[in-house]
Amino acid sequence: VPKARFGPNPKEDLEAWAKNYAKWEGINAALSKSKFLTGDSVNYVDFLALNYLDIMVEWSSDIYEKYENIARFKKDLLATSESLAEYYKSVEQVPCVPPLE
């Protein structure tokens, strides 16, 4: 990501990185067998993954449309706590990374 973000063509390079889904095939498959990344209980890695996924979406990824288990994972994670879902909604439009321009 740093090479793409700070290289000569950051917009194009980051969009290409965000649309490289190969790294998510295994995670999508694992999520077909469990509710969250480490089983059926929420773990901190679930929140890390959500942040990473949202960064991908910020850079033009359609990962939630491409992988139904990953989309379900996000829905299930946000459903674990009403206050979490409210907080997420309140910051959803706040950029999680600096803009490219």
C-alpha positions in Angstrom: 0.0 0.0 0.0 2.7 2.6 0.8 4.3 2.1 -2.6 0.9 2.6 -4.3 -0.1 5.5 -2.1 3.1 7.4 -2.5 4.2 6.4 -6.0 3.8 8.4 -9.2 0.2 7.3 -9.9 -1.4 6.9 -6.5 -5.1 7.0 -7.7 -4.7 4.4 -10.3 -2.3 2.2 -8.2 -4.6 2.3 -5.1 -7.7 1.4 -7.2 -5.8 -1.5 -8.7 -4.7 -2.6 -5.3 -8.2 -2.4 -3.9 -9.6 -4.5 -6.8 -7.0 -7.3 -6.3 -9.3 -9.7 -4.5 -7.0 -12.7 -4.4 -6.0 -11.9 -0.9 -9.6 -12.2 0.3 -10.5 -15.6 -1.3 -9.3 -17.5 1.8 -11.0 -15.1 4.2 -14.3 -15.3 2.4 -14.0 -19.1 2.4 -13.2 -19.1 6.2 -16.2 -16.9 6.8 -18.4 -19.5 5.2 -17.7 -21.7 8.2 -17.8 -19.2 11.0 -19.5 -15.9 11.9 -16.3 -14.0 12.6 -12.7 -14.3 11.6 -11.6 -16.4 14.6 -14.9 -18.3 15.2 -18.3 -17.3 16.5 -17.1 -14.7 19.0 -15.9 -11.2 18.2 -12.2 -10.7 18.4 -10.1 -7.6 17.9 -9.0 -8.9 14.4 -12.6 -8.5 13.3 -12.3 -4.8 13.9 -9.0 -4.6 12.1 -10.5 -6.4 9.1 -13.5 -4.1 9.0 -11.2 -1.1 8.9 -9.1 -2.6 6.2 -12.2 -3.5 4.2 -13.5 0.0 4.5 -10.2 1.4 3.3 -10.5 -0.8 0.2 -14.0 0.6 -0.4 -12.6 4.1 -0.1 -10.2 3.2 -2.9 -13.0 2.0 -5.2 -13.3 -1.7 -4.2 -16.6 -3.5 -4.5 -15.6 -6.2 -2.1 -18.9 -6.3 -0.2 -20.8 -6.9 -3.4 -18.3 -9.5 -4.6 -18.2 -11.7 -1.5 -21.4 -12.4 0.3 -19.6 -13.9 3.4 -17.5 -10.8 3.8 -20.7 -8.6 3.5 -22.4 -10.8 6.1 -19.4 -10.6 8.4 -19.7 -6.8 8.4 -23.4 -6.9 9.0 -23.0 -9.4 11.8 -20.1 -7.5 13.4 -22.1 -4.3 13.5 -25.1 -6.1 14.9 -23.2 -7.3 17.9 -23.8 -3.9 19.6 -26.3 -1.2 19.1 -23.8 1.4 20.3 -21.2 0.1 17.9 -23.6 0.3 15.0 -24.6 3.8 15.9 -21.0 4.9 16.2 -20.1 3.3 12.9 -23.0 5.1 11.2 -22.0 8.4 12.7 -18.4 8.2 11.3 -19.2 6.3 8.1 -18.7 9.3 5.9 -15.5 10.4 7.6 -12.5 9.5 5.4 -10.4 6.8 7.0 -7.4 7.9 5.0 -6.2 11.2 3.6 -7.6 12.1 0.2 -5.4 11.6 -2.8 -5.9 15.1 -4.1 
